[in-house]
Amino acid sequence: MASVSHITPENARKMAQDGTGLLVDVRTVGEVLGESLPGSVYLPFDLVNAERLAGMGVQGKKPILVCRSGTRAAQAAESLAQEMGDVAVLDEGIAGWKKAGLPVDEGKKGMPIERQVLVGAGAMVFMFTLLGLLVSSFFFAFALFIGCGLMFAGFTGTCGMARVLVMMPWNKAPLGGCGASCAVGASAAGTAGTKGRG
């Protein structure tokens, strides 16, 4: 029977330390390179499935999915629970972990995807509005299109611009990346299908 439970940061840390749980980070490479939970393994949201987790040492352990706030982890857990049964989500994600005063491994700081989307969309709206005022009113249609795209992303939780930005070179792990746990998830990327992003 498929079930998704929510686990407090303290309980998740205890389970990871005593070997009954495995912290699985489902965020983007850029986010993981910026900060990660000690002992976690990396498997991006789009690649989460039971077969890949089995190759990451989840046998006999409860997978505890982790993201920034818990939203993406909950989405991934719903589909994973259909394949594996018992899956957990870290309450409030890494934000809750830090709020509980638990340790976080700091890496290089990059701009999160959400902020990259805001900067990119804002720059395009500014540029197309300026072109609409100075060159041709035709350019206002592009600004309108971007606004509609942002509303769609807000209503559905799916952002096309974020999907494109995730594939950009500055959001990829460098060769050697973020350690052995990151390399496992990254090596799975070559054979992956995609699933909707949250």
RAWO-V202729 format. One record per pair of residues at least 24 apart in sequence whose C-alpha atoms are under 7 Angstrom apart, sorted by sequence separation. I is the first residue (numbers start at 1). GAP is how many residues later the second one is. If there is no record, write none. Layout:
BEGIN
i & gap
I & GAP
I & GAP
END
This chain:
BEGIN
i & gap
62 & 24
63 & 24
64 & 24
65 & 24
66 & 24
69 & 24
62 & 25
63 & 25
64 & 25
65 & 25
68 & 25
69 & 25
121 & 25
64 & 26
67 & 26
68 & 26
69 & 26
66 & 27
67 & 27
68 & 27
48 & 28
66 & 28
50 & 30
45 & 31
49 & 31
50 & 33
50 & 34
22 & 36
22 & 39
24 & 39
26 & 39
158 & 39
21 & 40
22 & 40
23 & 40
24 & 40
25 & 40
26 & 40
27 & 40
158 & 40
20 & 41
21 & 41
22 & 41
23 & 41
24 & 41
25 & 41
26 & 41
157 & 41
19 & 42
20 & 42
21 & 42
22 & 42
23 & 42
24 & 42
25 & 42
21 & 43
23 & 43
117 & 44
117 & 45
26 & 47
113 & 49
38 & 66
37 & 67
38 & 67
36 & 68
37 & 68
35 & 69
36 & 69
35 & 70
36 & 70
35 & 71
34 & 72
35 & 72
4 & 73
34 & 73
4 & 74
33 & 74
34 & 74
33 & 75
34 & 75
34 & 76
4 & 77
3 & 78
12 & 78
2 & 79
2 & 80
30 & 80
7 & 81
9 & 81
31 & 81
3 & 82
4 & 82
5 & 82
6 & 82
7 & 82
8 & 82
9 & 82
30 & 82
2 & 83
3 & 83
4 & 83
5 & 83
6 & 83
7 & 83
8 & 83
1 & 84
2 & 84
3 & 84
4 & 84
5 & 84
6 & 84
7 & 84
6 & 85
9 & 87
9 & 88
9 & 91
72 & 126
42 & 139
41 & 140
42 & 140
30 & 141
41 & 141
44 & 141
29 & 142
30 & 142
43 & 142
47 & 142
29 & 143
42 & 143
29 & 144
33 & 145
47 & 145
47 & 146
47 & 147
46 & 148
46 & 149
46 & 150
46 & 151
45 & 152
END
